[in-house]
Amino acid sequence: MAEQQQQAFAKRPVSVLTLDVGGSAIKYGVCNEFAQITHKGEVPTPCAVESTVEDLLQALDGVVVEVKAQTPIEGIAISLPGCINPDGSMRTGGALPYNYGQPLADLIEKRTGMRPVLVNDAKAAAAAELWIGALQGVESGAVLILGTGLGGGIIVNGKVYNGPHGSAGELSAFVHNMPSFTESLDCEASHVSTTGLVIAACEALGLEYTFTPDVATRHMPLDGRKIFALYHEGNEAIRQVIADFGYNVGKLIFNLSVVLDLQKVAIGGGISCQECLIDAIRVGTEKAWETNPVCGLKPPLITMPEVLGCQFHNDANLIGVMRQYLEVHDLL
């Protein structure tokens, strides 16, 4: 193990129940100080229109009871969507609107007897990559999570940056097209996300779709698997969609680099497992630098960062919240 990684792990043995609350499932596992995960499983996330925070608490409580019956744990760490205040209350809820304004850490502690460490899901992924993944050693970097929306984790001065209101890295809200600032579809999440890719693919193939916030009324004839199957079959329309998508991501990376002087950008989310997508984003990033007049200066005003895929995929948030747990409890 490299000296840098040896220094990254905990001062003493630690066993923590880590949970990743997603839009459809709650993944969980028991993580130790070496980021090794055991007792893995998942349960459905309460995500119906009528779901409440009480439903989420019952689901989390069931996992805690099940895991504690199998192995001792000393704490809980949870990743979930939304902006989280320093006191563990939810300023926003992201994909789980019932969490808005809830004192979630207090509610979980009351149910389980353990004070949880709560981490925004994209920031958890960034923490994992910074700790022992693709972004080790960077002073300035970013993780872009391509999912239903666009998740962002920002690294500043070698640490995951939360911001005073917990909203640093909420890249979904970036404005994609400045001349039409008020158009709802011009938010970055509608373009640089799996959703944006699916919409672009449907339009390129002339397929009818209905995208609404309510999953029950949404109709999308394509998904990531189908799109990349068509790509590998050589469908030219889809190949162009992927290329255009890579350029959109590249332009976002350029804008982030203007502000943050990025060294590396790691791409995550389910579709990031496709190496052809990472290649398209690398090419699109190069195109963004080539086509922006500011970069024609010698030497270039803005340095292009390295683009690579996240090292961790399904386990990223479980590892990331473990890293944050160790930091909160001064165990690093």
N, C-alpha and C positions, 0 to 999 in steps of 0.2 A: 504494500500500500504506500502511496506517495506520502512524503512528509507533510505536504499541505493538507491531504485528506486526514492523516493521523491527528493533526492539530484541530481539525474541524469537528471531531466527535466529542462526546460528553465526558465530563469529569468523573462520572460514576455510572454504574449500571442503571438504566432507566427503562421502564415498561409502561407505555402510554397507549390508551385506546384512541386511535386516530380515525376520524370520519370525514367523508367528502360528500356533502349534501348537494346533489345535482338536480337538474330539472325533472328527471324521471326516477332516479335511484339514489339511495344513500349507500355508498361503498364504505367499508370499514375494515380495520385490521389492527392488530396490536404491533406497535413499532418499538424497536429498541434503539439504543444510542448509536448503533451502526447502520441505521436506516433499514434494518431487516424487518420484514413484515410477516407476521403469522396470524392465524385465526381469521383469515380474510372471508368476507361475505358481503352481501348486499340485501337491502330491503327496499320496497317502493317508497319514493318520496310522496308525501301528500301534496298533490298538485291539481286537484279538481277545483273548479270555480268556488265551490263551497268549503274548501279546506281552510282550517284555522291553525294558529300557532299551537293550540292544544293538540291537534293531530300530529304536528311535527314533534312536540315534546313526548307524546306517547310512543312514537316510532323510535326516537332516540333512547328513551327509557328502556324499551324492549331490547335494543341492542346492548345497552350497558348491562342489563340483568343477564342476558345470554352469555356475554363474554366473561363477566366476572365469575360465572359458574364454572368456567373452563380454566381461567388463568388469573393470577393477581395482576392488578393494574394500579398505578399510583396517580394517574391523572387522565384528563380528556383534552383532546385538541380537535377542533372542527373547522373545516373550510366550507364556505357557503357564499352564495352570491350576495351582493349588496355592499354598501359602505358601513363600516363598523366603527363606532366611537371608541375612544380609549377605555371607557368604563365597561365595554362589552355590550352596550346597547346597540340596536340597529338603527342607523340614520335612514337607510333605505333598505329595500328587500330584494332588489333585482328581479329575478324570475319568480320569486316567491313573495308576492305582495303582502301576504298576511304577516310577514316579519317587519314591515315598516313600523318604526318607532318602538318596537318591542324591547324590553330590558332582557334580552335573550340569555346572556350569561347568568344573570340573577335567577331567571326561571329554571335554567338547567341545573345550577348549583342547588337550588331548593329541591329539585327532584332526585338528584343523584348524590348529593353530599360532596361533590367535587366541583371546584371552580374551573370552568373550561377556558381554554385559550381559543378565541375565535379569530379566524383569518379569512379575508376575502379570497375567493377561489383562485383568481388569477395571480394574486400576490403570493399565495401558497405555492403555485407552480414556479414562480420566479425564485422563491426561497429555496426550493428543491434544486433548481438548476444552478443557483449561485453556490449552494452548499457543496454538492458533490456531483454536479452535472455539467452541462454544456457551457455554463457561464462562470465556472470557477475562476477566481482571481481577477474578474473585471472590476474596474472602478465605475464604469458607466455602461449600462446595458439595458436590454428590454426583452421581455417575453410577450409574444402575441399569441393569444389563444383563440383559434378560429373555431367557433361553435355556433350555436343559435344566434349569438351576438358576437361581439369582439371584446375579449378580455385582455387586459394589459397589466403587466407587472413591470415596474420601473426600478432600476438599480442606480442609486446615486451614492458616490463615495463608498462603493463597496457594500452597500446595504440596501435592502428592499425599502423603497420610500413610500410611506403611507400618506403623507401630507397632513396638515393640521385638522382637516375634516374627514380624513380617511378616503378621500376620493381621487387621490393621485393614481393615474393609470386607467381611469374610466374612459377608455378610448372609443367605446361605442358612441359616445356623444360628440366626437369630432365632427366638424362640418366637412362633408366631402366636396361640395361645390359651392364656393363662396358667393358667386353671384345670386344664388337662390337660397340664401341663408335660412329662410323660413319654411322651406319645403321639407316635410317629414322624412321623405325617402332620401334626403341628402345627408343623413347622418351616416357616419363611417360604418356602423354596424350593418347597414343595408347593402353595403358593397363588399367590405373586407370581413367576411364571415362565411361559414358554411351556407347560411341562408342566402347571402348575396350570390354565392357561386351557383346554388340551385336555381335561383331566379334567373340569373344570366343564362344558364344552360337551357332552361325551359323556353326562354325567349328566343334563343338561337335556333332551337329545334321546332319552334312554332307550337309548343305544347301549352294548353290552357292550365292555369294554376290559380289558386286563391290563397293568399297569405294574409292571415288575420292573427291578432294576439291570442285569440281563443283557439287552442289546439283542436277542439272538437269541430270547429267550422273551417279548419284549414285543409286545403287540398293541394298537395305538391306531388306531381307524378314522378319526380326524380328524387334521389337522395345521393349522398356522397358515393356509396358503393356503385350505383348505376352509372353515375357520371364517369367514374374512373374506369369502369368496365368498358364504356364507350371509348374513352381515351385510348385504352390499350388495344382496342379493336381497330384503331386508326381513324376514328370519326373526325373529319377535318374541322367541322363546326365546333365540336367540343375541344379539340386541341387549341383552337383560337380562343375559346372561352377561358381555358386554363392560362394561356399566354397573357390575355388581357387582365385576368385576375392577378397574375404575378406582377404585372406592371402597376396595378392599383395598390398592392401591398408595398411595392418598391417606392411609390410616391409617398405613402404613409411613413415608411422608414426614413425617407429623405427629410420630411417635415420634423419627425422626432429627433433626427440627428442635428438639425439646425438648433434645436433647443438644448439637447442633452449631450452632443458630441459623443455619440454611441461608439463603443468598440465592437460589440457583438449584439446580434439580435437572434433569439431562439424562437422558432415557430412551433406551437403546440396545438392541441385539439385533435379530435379523431382523424380528420383528413390529413394531418401532418405526417401520418405514417406512410403516405404515398411519396416516395422519393422524387417522382416526377413533379410533384407540386413544389417541393423544396427547390428543385432545379429551376422551375418556372419563376419562383420568387427571387432566386439569385439573379437570373437573367433580367427579370423585371426591375430589380434594384439597380443593376448596372445600367439599364435603359433610362431609369429615372435620373441617374447621375449624368448620363450622356446627353439627355434632352433638356436638362435644366441649364439655362445660360450662365447661372452663377458658378457652375462647376467647370465652365470652360476656362476659368482663370488658372494660371500656372504660378505656384502650385494651387490646387483647388481650395476654395474657401472652406468647403465642408468635406470632411474625410468620410469615405464610404465604409460602413462597418461590415464585418464578416456576418454572413447569414447562414444559419445552420438549423437543423431540426433539434427539438428538445430531446434530451437523453431519456427522460421518463415520460411515459404516456399515461396509462390508466392509474399508475401509482403515484404520479407527480404530486397531487395535492395531499395525499397521505404522508409522503415524505416531507413535503414543505411545511405542513402544520407541526410535524415533529420537530423540525428545525426551529420553528418559532417558539414552540413550547420550551425547548432547551434554552433559548435566549431569554424568554420571559422569566424563567426560573434560575437564571444565572448558572447554567450547567455546561456551558461551552468553555 
